[in-house]
Amino acid sequence: MVKKKKLSKGLKRHLRKEKSRIRREFLDVKKQKELINELYLFKKPVAQDGSKKSEVDNKKINKKKSDNKKIDNKKADDKKVDDKKK
Protein backbone atom coordinates (compact mmCIF):
# COMPACT_ATOMS: atom_id res chain seq x y z
CA MET A 1 0.00 0.00 0.00
CA VAL A 2 1.33 3.44 -0.96
CA LYS A 3 1.01 6.21 1.59
CA LYS A 4 -0.09 9.61 0.39
CA LYS A 5 1.71 12.66 1.70
CA LYS A 6 -0.44 14.43 4.23
CA LEU A 7 -0.91 18.16 4.23
CA SER A 8 0.45 20.07 7.19
CA LYS A 9 -1.88 21.56 9.76
CA GLY A 10 -1.08 25.10 8.68
CA LEU A 11 -1.66 24.31 5.02
CA LYS A 12 -4.99 22.66 5.80
CA ARG A 13 -6.02 25.76 7.74
CA HIS A 14 -4.98 28.04 4.88
CA LEU A 15 -6.90 25.96 2.32
CA ARG A 16 -10.01 25.90 4.52
CA LYS A 17 -9.98 29.69 4.88
CA GLU A 18 -9.34 30.27 1.17
CA LYS A 19 -12.16 27.91 0.21
CA SER A 20 -14.58 29.74 2.48
CA ARG A 21 -13.43 33.09 1.07
CA ILE A 22 -13.99 31.85 -2.49
CA ARG A 23 -17.44 30.54 -1.62
CA ARG A 24 -18.39 33.92 -0.11
CA GLU A 25 -17.06 36.04 -2.98
CA PHE A 26 -18.16 34.02 -6.00
CA LEU A 27 -21.79 33.01 -6.45
CA ASP A 28 -21.19 31.03 -9.64
CA VAL A 29 -20.72 27.37 -8.63
CA LYS A 30 -18.54 26.57 -11.67
CA LYS A 31 -16.21 29.46 -10.86
CA GLN A 32 -16.03 28.33 -7.23
CA LYS A 33 -15.04 24.78 -8.18
CA GLU A 34 -12.47 26.06 -10.66
CA LEU A 35 -10.80 28.35 -8.11
CA ILE A 36 -10.87 25.71 -5.37
CA ASN A 37 -9.27 23.16 -7.70
CA GLU A 38 -6.52 25.69 -8.46
CA LEU A 39 -5.73 25.83 -4.74
CA TYR A 40 -4.72 22.17 -4.81
CA LEU A 41 -2.27 22.53 -7.69
CA PHE A 42 1.01 22.53 -5.80
CA LYS A 43 3.99 23.19 -8.00
CA LYS A 44 7.46 23.90 -6.76
CA PRO A 45 8.77 27.15 -8.22
CA VAL A 46 11.47 26.69 -10.82
CA ALA A 47 14.20 29.22 -11.49
CA GLN A 48 14.80 30.47 -15.03
CA ASP A 49 17.89 28.31 -15.45
CA GLY A 50 15.81 25.19 -14.78
CA SER A 51 17.07 24.46 -11.27
CA LYS A 52 14.69 24.41 -8.34
CA LYS A 53 14.09 27.83 -6.87
CA SER A 54 14.51 26.55 -3.33
CA GLU A 55 18.04 25.38 -4.11
CA VAL A 56 18.90 28.77 -5.56
CA ASP A 57 17.38 30.55 -2.56
CA ASN A 58 19.27 28.29 -0.13
CA LYS A 59 22.56 29.19 -1.79
CA LYS A 60 21.74 32.88 -1.47
CA ILE A 61 20.74 32.47 2.18
CA ASN A 62 23.91 30.53 2.99
CA LYS A 63 25.97 33.22 1.29
CA LYS A 64 24.24 35.95 3.31
CA LYS A 65 24.84 34.01 6.53
CA SER A 66 28.54 33.68 5.77
CA ASP A 67 28.71 37.40 4.93
CA ASN A 68 27.01 38.21 8.24
CA LYS A 69 29.54 36.06 10.11
CA LYS A 70 32.35 38.00 8.48
CA ILE A 71 30.77 41.29 9.51
CA ASP A 72 30.24 40.01 13.07
CA ASN A 73 33.88 38.95 13.25
CA LYS A 74 34.98 42.41 12.11
CA LYS A 75 32.80 44.03 14.77
CA ALA A 76 34.26 41.75 17.42
CA ASP A 77 37.78 42.62 16.27
CA ASP A 78 36.95 46.33 16.40
CA LYS A 79 35.63 45.95 19.95
CA LYS A 80 38.83 44.22 21.02
CA VAL A 81 40.87 47.08 19.56
CA ASP A 82 38.69 49.64 21.35
CA ASP A 83 39.06 47.76 24.65
CA LYS A 84 42.84 47.77 24.29
CA LYS A 85 42.88 51.53 23.66
CA LYS A 86 40.94 52.22 26.87
Secondary structure, DSSP 8 states (H G I E B T S, - for coil): --------HHHHHHHHHHHHHHHHH---HHHHHHHHHHHT-----B-TTSSBHHHHHHHHHHHHHHHHHHHHHHHHHHHHHHHHH-
